[in-house]
């Protein structure tokens, strides 16, 4: 029998904080009790909370291509990505794999299958520390998105599919000037090329989006795979998501869309970088504003894994919510959204011993350990 005792920690239970003791036995939580014991690891009053659960991160792309024209070997990039997530306290992750893009040189047009295969192989052979699942991000204006997605719809790691439309004038980029600035900066499209580029994107949207959306929605329904909308900006967008059977609203861009999503029971997912930075880099609604209005259910690190933990503590300071309530936005709610809450996402007897310990000095919270299935991994 393999047993570990953690005592004198501020345990973040589903409905309360308890200064007490947690016992791990054979990879699962065996006991939780208030008060201190004489044996075990003494936390000196630090926090102990569930491992973070990430539903939407593009971090693997950054590990593959940290600079333009640089391509790391996929096998190495997957391991780098995994270690960055674990070091940020993420014990379960849905790797966001984009299917389709709007720029001809994008890795999203060619690397989706190699990325999926590399993740699957690494997890199968024990090279990964976090538990990895797949989140397919389907670009609706991409001609071949349906055929490609159909190839992976029965993949055993597939946990979530989202429908995206990054057309200028739509959703995240309703402000076309913001679109111009973003794509000229990120993809180095020149001033003379950008207008033709925008027109091409608009024509592709008109040609493909409607039929691709219908086919993908039908495909997800047939496989009972959770569906997410993406960058909803209007009440009409939300109504479309409801009709599609979506259960998650990723990154609504306006307060009206967030309110409508909440009213219709969609789980609202926002980006932790938005909250840490004090606003959206695209000029969209503030994540903190939505958190203050109780219009956020889940936080994702998006493109900065380390932002998750800091965002959680910022919420407690700004909104006066107790930490155990704020923690659900990063743990239990995420698990529920993809049907994993039966064995993870909260500190409860019988659940997997996936948890983190944190010291907070009031400036930036510091992760002091990460435990996955009872074993310390960071």
N, C-alpha and C positions, 0 to 999 in steps of 0.2 A: 504493500500500500504506500502510495506517494502522497504525503501530506505537508502543507505549508500553512502557517498561521500569520495573519497580518493584523496587528493590533495597534490601538491608539491612532486610528485614521478616522477622518470625517467621511463616513460612508454615504454616498449619494444614492439612496434607495429610491424606488419609483415615486414615493409620496412623502418622503421626509429625509432630512439629514440626521444621521446618528453617529455620535462619537463612539466607536466600538471596535469589534473584532470580526474578521472574515476568515473562514477556514476553507482551504482548497484541498480537495482529495481526489486523486486520479483524474485531474483535468477539469473537474466541475466544482461549483460552489457547494460545499457540504453544510455550512452553518454560517449564520449571521446573528450576532448578538450585541447588545449594548454593553458598554464597559470594557475595561482593559484586562488582559491576562498577563501572566508573568513570562510567558514564553513567546517565541515567534519574532517576526520583524516589527520593530517599533517605528511607527510613522511620524511620531512627534507632532501629531495634530495636522498633518498634511491631508490633502483630499485623495480619496479613492473612488473612482467612478468607472462606469462601463467603458470598454474599448469603443472608440469612435467608429461609426459606420458611414462610409462614403458612397454616395450613389452616382456621382457625376464628376469625374476628374479627367482632365486632358493631360495630366502630368507625364504619361508615357510618351506622348508626342515630343514633349520638351526633352526627355531623356534620349530619345532617338536622334533628334535634331536640335541640339542646344544653340547652334548658330546656323545662319543660312549656308546651304551647300554642305554642311557637316552631317554625316550619317554614321551613328554608332552601330555596331553589330546588334541585331535585335535581341539575341540571347543575353548580352550584357546589359542592354538598355532596360529590359524587363526586370532584371535583378536590381539595377540601380533604382528604378521606379519603386519597386517593392520596399527597399530599404528606406527610401525617403518617406514613404507612407507610414511604415512602422515607427520611424523616428518622430513622426508627427502624432502618434497615438492611434492610428487607424488600424484596426484589427480585421475588419471586413471591408472590401472595396468592390464596387462595380466599375471596372475599367471602361471608360467611355471611348468606344471605337467608332470613329466617323465613317460613314459609308457615303462617299460622294463629297464633292467640294466645287467651288466655282473658279478656282485658279488652276491652269493646266499643269503647273509644276508641283502641286500640293501632294504630300505623301498620302493624303486621304483618298486619292484616286487609285493608288497602287498598293498601299501597305496594309489595308484592312485584314486581308487573309493571313499574311505573314505575322501580323501582330496578334491576331487571335490564336494562331497556331503556336506562337512562341509563348504566350501566356499559358495556354493549355498544357504544353509540354513541360514548362517550368513548374507548374503546380502539380502535375502528375508525378514528376520526378523529385519533388521535395525541395526545389531550389528557392521557393518563396516562403516568406514568414507570415504575411497576412493571408487571409482567405480571399481569393480573387474570384469574382463573377464578371459577367460581360453585360455591358450596356451599349446597344447599337444605336448610334445617332444617325438617323436617316435624313439626308438632305433631299427634300422633296423636289427641288428643281433639277436634280441630277437624273439624266435620262435612264441610267441603268440601275437605279437604287432598288427597285423591286426585285429584279432578277438576282442581285447580289444578296439582299437580305434573306431571300427564300433559301439560299444555300446554308444559312446558319440558324434558321428558325428552330431547328430541333437540337441545337448544340446544348449539351448538358449544363454548361455554365451560364447560359443566357438567362438573365434575370429581369431585364428592362429594355424597352425600346422607346425612343423618343422621335417625334416628327418635327423637323426643323425647316424653316424657310428664311434664309439669310439674304433675300432679295432686297436691293435698295428701295426704300420707300415702304418697306414692310417691317412690322414687329420691332426687333431690336434696333433696326436702322430706319425707322419711320422718318427720321431727319436725314435726308440724303447727304447733306453737307458732312454730317458725322461719318457717314459711310465713306465718302470721298477721303476724308482725313485718315480713317482707320486703314483702308486698303492701300492708299498711297504710302502710308507709313510702314505697315506690316509687310506688304507684298511688293513694295518698291515699284508700284505702277506709276508711270509718269503723268504729268499734267496733261500732256497731249493724248495719252492713251485712256485716261480714266472715263471720259464721256462715252466712248465706244464700248468700254468694258461694262459700264452701267447699263447701257442699252441692250447689250447681249444678255445680261443677267435678267433683265425685265422680260425679254422675249422668251427665255428659257422658263421663267416662272409661269408665263401664260400658257406655254406649250405643255408642261409636264406636271405641275403641282397638283391639279385637281385629280387627274387619273391616278397618279402615284399615291396620293393620300387614300383614296378609296381602296386601292388594292392592298396597301399595307395594313389598313385598319381591318380589312377582312382576314388577312393572314394572321394578325395578332389574335383576333377573336377565335380563330380556328385552333390556335395553340394555347389559348388562355394565358398569354404573356402580358404582364402589366404594361400599360401604355402611358406615356407622358406627352403633354403638349409642351411647346417651347416658345418663350418670348411672346406670350399673349399680350396684346396691347389694348384690346377693346373688349367690350362685352360680347360682341359678335364672335370674336376669336374664342372666348370661353364657351359660348354656346356650341360652337363647332367642336371644341374639345369634348364637351359632354356628349354630344351626338356620336363622337368617335369611340366613346367608352373609356376615355382617359381617366386615370386615377391620380395623376400627379400633374401639377402645373409648374413647369420649370421656369424660373426667372421671369415672372410677369413684369412687364416694363412700365406699367402705370398702376396707380392706386385703384382706379376703377376696375381694371382687370383682376387685381388681387382681391378686391371685395367681392366681385362676381364669382371668382373661383372658390372663395371661402363659403359663400352662400350656397353654392352647389355641391359642396362636400369634397372638392379636389384638395389634395395635400399640396400646399404651396412650398416649393423649394426655392431658396435664394442662395446667393453666393457669399461665402464668408469674406472674400477680398473686398466686396462692395461695402460690407459692414466695417471692416478694419480701416479701409481708406476713407470712410465717411461719406461714401456716395458711389454711384456707378460711373465707370470710365466712359460709358456710352451716353451719359446724360439721362439715364432712365431713373426709375423710382429708387429711393434710398432703402436699403435692406433694414437699417435701424428704424426708419419710420414705420415700416411694416411690422417689425418686431414689437415696437411700442404699442401698436394697434392690435396685437395678437393676430396678425395676418400672415405669419410664417409658421410652418409646421416642421420644416426640414432645412438644415443648412448643408451646403456642399462646399468643398474647398476649391472647386473649379480648377484653377490653374496654380494655386499656391497651397500645398498640403499643410504647411505650418500655420496657416491662417485659421484653421478650424478651432483649435484650442483657445487662441486669443479672442476670437469672435465670441465664444461661449462666455468667457469672463467679462468681456465688454458688455454683453447683454445684461449680466447680473448687476453691473455698476450703473448702467444707464437706465434700466427699467425697474431696478429694485426687485426683480424676480429672484427667488432663492435659486441657488446653483442647481439643485436637483430638478427644478422645473426647466431651467435653461438647458440642462444636459440632455433632456429628452429630444430636443431639436437636432441633436447630433448623434443620437444613439437609438433609443427605442422607437421613435417615430420613423426613422429610416428603415429599421428592421421590419416594422409593420407594413410599410409601403410595398415591400417585395416579399412578404410572407416568411420572414426569418425570425420573427419575434418569439417563436416557440422555444428557441434555445439560446438566444443572445439578445443584446440590446438593453439589459437591465441587470442589476445586482439582485439575484433571487436564487434561493436554494434549488439546486437541480440544473441550473443553466450552466453553459460553458463558462469556465473561468477566464474570460476575456476582459481585462480591465487595465486601467492606467492609474498611476499615482502622480500627483501634481503638487508642486510648491508654488504658492502665489505671494509675491511681495508687493502686490498692488500696482505694479508697472506692467510686466509681461509675465504670464504664468509659465512656469518651467516644468516640463515633463521630467519626472525623476525615474520612472520605470514603466515598462510595457510588459504585460503578461498575457500570453495567448494559450488557451487550453491548459492553464496551470503552470506554464513554463515561462520564466522570464526571458524575453527576446530582445529587449533594448533597455 
